[in-house]
């Protein structure tokens, strides 16, 4: 059973500063997820931990062999990788959150026993708080179990949305948001009152459907307009910017695998006398790394041409995986907007340019590019096609 905010949450006030100590998350039966993560982490890290421990003992005894030392060093990354689900599982089981309003700034800290991790918040005025939760519905259809838990998010001036707290009852987070709203209104980052809009369920429609008429600074998209249509020519964003960090991650992955493969070949690594087992293991990791690298190159090198002529829309995209073309005749489209495509990076939805046919499946492209640039392109297309941002027609089957 979920307790009461006043009895479960410890609160401390000092002038216009406040600290809210939330307890261990009341997840109920969902704690089995944490147990599963802990079990997986222990299973994955057990063998590397044993190898590293044997290497350390050999070094302490002064009798290390070169191949054993090399293998022990190569198992350290796998030990760390196994520690990730282990720590996540412990956070699910025993983690709690501390939220602070101090010196006009919002802070959020995850705590696990003697360890803690503080979420970085922008040094900007707080603009809005939102509690993302399942809709309440009517009295007979209220969310139960995990559906009663929610997340508290904050938006800052000219800054991204940040997570403040996750996995707590909706009623608690709504109360916390109201208290933060009062504190932020009393004294903001610059010492002046700031507006904080409180919503029970975050809706991206307010932003994704808003017109952005001016091309964002730094955008290299070329816009051509004439009496009967427009054309948007979208150049490649580049490997670093266009892949949103995926290219760097893929390079690190493949670099590590190259070193590991060479080390395994030198050491003659095998499992239970079966040399083909490590070959399959290494090949699977190489496939993952090369796949990530291919996706990153595609995101960084893709280009697009979007043209409208007499109400007819033509989209052509080019990338590592070839050329795609799609056309829609007048009357076949119901909406155009920039919206989340299902992918998330750093717990933030990745926007894409979406074209919604009448009763058909949406067509998404250019996911991961600058959000303001995507909204500006969507505005240009909507105005040329005389379409709204949100379709009055439901999408058809996928």
N, C-alpha and C positions, 0 to 999 in steps of 0.2 A: 504494500500500500504506500502511496506517495504522501509524505507528510505535509505539514503546513509551512509556508514561507517564514512566518514569524518565529517558529520553533526550530526549524532546520537550518536556517541561514543566519550566520553570525554577522552583525553589522557594527561598524565602528565609525563614528563621526568626529571630525575635528574642524570646526568652522565650516568652510565651504568644501572641505575634502571629505571623502568617504571611502571605506573599504568594505567589500562584501565577500565573506568567506563562504562559498558554496560547499556543501558536503560531497561525499562520494556519490557519483551519479546513481539515482534510483532506477536501474535498468531492469530489475526483476529477472525473469527467465532469460532475457537477452544476454545475461552475463555468460551464457554458454559460448557466445561469440568470442569473448575474451579468453575463455579456457581453450577454445580451439586455436586461437592465435598463439597462445603460450605453448601449447603442445606442438604446433607446427614449428615454432621458433626453436624449441628445444631439440626437436627431431632433426631440423636442418643444421643446427649449429653444433650438435653433439660430436660428430666425427671431426670437423675442423678444430673444435676446441681440444679434443684429445690429441690431435696431431700437433697443435701449437704447444700444448702442455708437455708433450714428450720432447719437443725441440728445446723448450726452456729448460727442462731437467737435464738434457744432454749438455747444454751450454753451462749450466751450473756445476755439473760434474766434471766439466773439462774434457768430455769425450764426444764432441759432436762430429758427425760425418757430413761431408759437403752436400751430398744429395739429400740427406734428412733435413739439414738446415734449410736448403732451398725449398723443399716441399712444405716445411713448416711455415716459411714466410709466405708462400703462395696460398696457404689456407687461411691466412689472416683476413683477407677480404670476404671470404665465405663465412667466417665466424661473425664478422660485422653484419653481413647480410642476414644471417640467421637471427641476429640480435634485434633487427627492426620489427618483425612480427612479434617477437617476445616482449619488447617494450610497449608496442601498441596494445597487446593483450593485457599487460599489467595496467596500462592506462584505463582500459575499459573496465577492469575489475576494481582497481583501487584509486584511479585518478580523480582529482577534483579541480575546481577552478576558483581563482581569486580575481575579482574585478575591482579596480580602483579608479576613483576620480581624484586626481591630485594635481594641484597647481594648474587647473584648467585643462588637464589632459587625461585622456582615457587610457587605461592600461589593463591588460588581461594576461593572467599567468596560469599555466597548467602546472599542477603540483602532483608529484608521485613520491610519497615518503619524504626523504631528505633532498630530493632532486626537484628542480623546477625549470620551466622554460617560458619566457615571456614573449607574447606575440607583439611584433613591432607595429606601432600605430603611427600614422603620419603626423607631423607637427603642423597640423592645420585645424581650423575650426570644425567642430562636429556639426554635421548638417542634418542627419536623419538616423533614426534607429528603426530596425524592423525585426519582428519576431516571425520566423518562418516555421509554420506549424500546419498540421492537418486541419481542414475546415471543421468547425464545431458541428455544423449541421443542425438537425433538430434534436429534441431530447431523446428520441429513440435511436439516433444514429450518431452518437458522440464517439470520437476516437477512443480506442482502448489500447492498453499495452504500450508498445512503442509509439503508437499514434498520438499518445498524450505528451510525448517528448518533443522538444523544439530546439531551435537555434536562434541566438541573438546576433544580429549583424549591425554594423555601423558604417555609415558613409561620411566622408570628409570632403571639405571644399577642394575641388580640383584633384581629388584623390580617389583611389579605388575603394571598393567595398571590403570591409575587414570582418572576420569572425571574432566575436567577443566571447561567446560561450555556446557550447553544444551539448545536447543530451540531457537537458533538464526539463522539468514540466513547463508547459506553456504558461500556466498561471504565474509561476515563479519569475520567468523571464519577462513577462508583461509587467509585473510589479517592479522588477529591477530596471526595466526600460523607463518606466514612469519616474523612478527616483533619479536616474541619470538625466532624464529630460529636465527635471527641476534643477539639478545641479548645473547642467550646461546652460540653462536659461539664466541662472543667477550670475555665472561668471564663465565666460568662454575662454578660448586660447589667447585672444588678444585683450581680455579683460572686459569685453562687451557682450551683451546677451546674444545668443545664437538661437536659431530656430531648429527644433528637432521634431520631425513629423513621425508619429508613432503609428505603425500599421501592424495588423495581426498576421497578415500573410503577404510576403513580398511579391509584388507584381512587376515584372520587367516591362510590361506594356507601356507604362508611363514614359519610359526612356526610348524603348525600341520603336515606338510609334511616333516619336516626336520628330518634327522636321528640323533639319540642319542645312540651312541654305548656303552657308559660306564654306568654301573648300578649306579643310584644316591646314594650318601651317605645316610645311614639310611634305605634304602629299604630292606625289609625282604622277598621279592619275591625270590623263589628258582628257578634257571635256570639249567636245565639238557639238555645236548646236546649229540647226538650220530650221527652216519653216515647217518641215514635215517630220522632224525627228531629232535624235541626239545620238552621240556615240561616246562611250567611255572606254578608253584604252588604258588598261591596268598593267604596268610593268612589273617585273620581278622585284620582290621586296628584299632579296638577299638572304644568304644562308643564315646569318646570325640573327637578323631582325625577323625574317619571315618564318623561321622555324620555332621562334619563341623559346630558345634554349635547347631544343631537342637535338640540334646538330652537335652542340658541344657535348651533351650527354652521350650521344652515340659515339663520338670520337673517343671519349674516355672509356666507354665500354669496350670498343674494339681494340684500343691500346692495351687495356688490361688483358684482354683475351689473347692478344699477340704475345705478350710476355709470358702469360700462363701456358700457352701452347708450346712455346719454345722450352720453358722449364720442364713441362711434363714430358716432352720428347727426349730431353737430355737425361732425365731421371728414369726413363723407361717405365712410366707410371702405368699400373694395371690393377684391376679389382678382381680378387679371388682367382688369379691366374687367367683372367679373360681380358686380353688387350683391347678387344673391340668395345668393351663397355666404356672405358674413358673416351674412346674415339667418338662414340655416339653422344656422350655427355658434352664433350667440347663442341661437337658439331651443332648441337641444339643451342648452345650459348652463342656460337658464331652466327647462326641463323637469326637469332633475336637481335643481335647487334647490327648486322647488316640490314635487317628489315627496318630497324629504327633509323639507320643512316639513310636508307632509300626514301623513307617518308620525310625526313628532314630536308633532303635535297629537293624533293618534290615541292614541299611547302615554300622553300626559299627561291626556287627557280620558276614557279608557275606564273603564267601570264593569262590575261583574259581580255576579250573584246566584247562589249555589250552594246548592241545597237538597236535603235528603235526607228522604224520607218513606217509612217502612215498607220500607227497603232500595232504594227507587227514587231515582236521582240525576238532578237537573235542573240544567243549567248554562245561564245566559243572560248574554251579554256585549253591551254597547252601546259604540259608539265612532263615530268619524268615518265609518267605512265601513259603518255600519248595525248591525243587531241579528242575533246568531247564537244559536240555541237548539239544545241537544242533550240527549237523554234516554237513560238506560240503565235497564233493568229489573233486578230482583234476579237474580243469577247471571251477568250479562253482563260484569261487571268482574273483572279479575284483580289490579290493583295501583293504588295512588295514591301519588305522591311528588313532591318538588321535585327537578328534574334539569336538566342543561344541554340547551338546545333547539337548539344548533348555531350560535348567534350568539355572537361574542366582542367585548368592548369592552376596550381596553387589554390585550389578550392574556389576558383572563380570561373564561371561559365565563359567559354570561348564563343564570341559572336561570329556569325557568318551572314552573308547576303542571301536572303531567302526570297524565292519567287514561288507564289502559291497559285496553282491553277484552280479553276473551278471544279470542285469535287475530285481533284487529283492529289497525288503526293507532292509535297513541296520539293523544290529544287534548291539545294544549298551550295554555295561556292565561296571561295576566298576566305574560308574560316581562319582566324588567327591574325588577320591584318588589323591595322589600327582601327579601334572601335568608332572614333569620330569619322574616319574616312569611310567606313562602311555605312554609317548613318547618312552621311552626305550623299553617297552614291544612291542609296535607297530613296532619298528625297528627290534626287534628279530623275530617277526612273518613275517614281510615283506621279510626279508632276507631268512628265511627258506622256504617261499612259492614262492619266486621270484615274488613278486607283487609290484606295485607302491603304492604311498600314495593316489593318486586321480584316480578315476575310469574314463576310457574313455566311459563307458556305463552309460546312465541315469538310475536312479532307477525306478523300476516298481511301480504300485499303491500300496498304503498301505493296 
